[in-house]
Amino acid sequence: MKTPGLVVPPLTPFKEDLTVDFDVLQREVDYIVEDCEAMMVSAAGVETTEYHFLSLEARCELIRRTVEFVDGRVPAVVGVSHANVNTAIELSQMAQDLGAHALQILAPLRPFGGAPTLDDLVAYYDAISVETDLPIMLYLNPGPGADVNPAWALELAKLDRVKYVK
């Protein structure tokens, strides 16, 4: 894998009926891999907020098809962010089964409201880590995720499975 480099999330194209336009998505992935020379392609990343707009089934299809379109030309990192750690684990296991190279996981807000503690975040990442073999890209994006201060980010980056920070 080339480092440093671009980790590019394709925008999720929607048809008029609000289903994903996979023909356009395939062209986007080809462009990202071939013309942008991305280091990694991020499938279903938080940047385009698919996890807010798609059902879990549709999100899984988006992940499957994006990894298929990348076709091993570059590593695929799969966005598995979810406030429910069990859903994040389920998505992580699916990503591993599909041949993804890494998991992109947003530092989550508490599912019951409020900002998480450092212990909450460590427990969340640890729970996912023990259920898959994939490295984790710690994704720091306040707003959709928790506002992680620099000291906490450094602590989270020390977790065994965390290999990337975005």
Secondary structure in CASP SS format (residue, H / E / C, confidence):
PFRMAT SS
TARGET T0000
AUTHOR 0000-0000-0000
METHOD secondary structure of the structure
MODEL  1
M C 1.00
K C 1.00
T C 1.00
P C 1.00
G C 1.00
L C 1.00
V E 1.00
V E 1.00
P C 1.00
P C 1.00
L C 1.00
T C 1.00
P C 1.00
F E 1.00
K C 1.00
E C 1.00
D C 1.00
L C 1.00
T C 1.00
V E 1.00
D C 1.00
F H 1.00
D H 1.00
V H 1.00
L H 1.00
Q H 1.00
R H 1.00
E H 1.00
V H 1.00
D H 1.00
Y H 1.00
I H 1.00
V H 1.00
E H 1.00
D C 1.00
C C 1.00
E C 1.00
A C 1.00
M C 1.00
M E 1.00
V E 1.00
S E 1.00
A E 1.00
A C 1.00
G C 1.00
V H 1.00
E H 1.00
T H 1.00
T C 1.00
E H 1.00
Y H 1.00
H H 1.00
F H 1.00
L C 1.00
S C 1.00
L H 1.00
E H 1.00
A H 1.00
R H 1.00
C H 1.00
E H 1.00
L H 1.00
I H 1.00
R H 1.00
R H 1.00
T H 1.00
V H 1.00
E H 1.00
F H 1.00
V H 1.00
D C 1.00
G C 1.00
R C 1.00
V C 1.00
P C 1.00
A E 1.00
V E 1.00
V E 1.00
G E 1.00
V C 1.00
S C 1.00
H C 1.00
A C 1.00
N C 1.00
V H 1.00
N H 1.00
T H 1.00
A H 1.00
I H 1.00
E H 1.00
L H 1.00
S H 1.00
Q H 1.00
M H 1.00
A H 1.00
Q H 1.00
D H 1.00
L H 1.00
G C 1.00
A C 1.00
H C 1.00
A E 1.00
L E 1.00
Q E 1.00
I E 1.00
L E 1.00
A C 1.00
P C 1.00
L C 1.00
R C 1.00
P C 1.00
F C 1.00
G C 1.00
G C 1.00
A C 1.00
P C 1.00
T C 1.00
L H 1.00
D H 1.00
D H 1.00
L H 1.00
V H 1.00
A H 1.00
Y H 1.00
Y H 1.00
D H 1.00
A H 1.00
I H 1.00
S H 1.00
V C 1.00
E C 1.00
T C 1.00
D C 1.00
L C 1.00
P C 1.00
I E 1.00
M E 1.00
L E 1.00
Y E 1.00
L C 1.00
N C 1.00
P E 1.00
G C 1.00
P C 1.00
G E 1.00
A C 1.00
D C 1.00
V C 1.00
N C 1.00
P H 1.00
A H 1.00
W H 1.00
A H 1.00
L H 1.00
E H 1.00
L H 1.00
A H 1.00
K C 1.00
L C 1.00
D C 1.00
R C 1.00
V E 1.00
K E 1.00
Y E 1.00
V E 1.00
K C 1.00
END
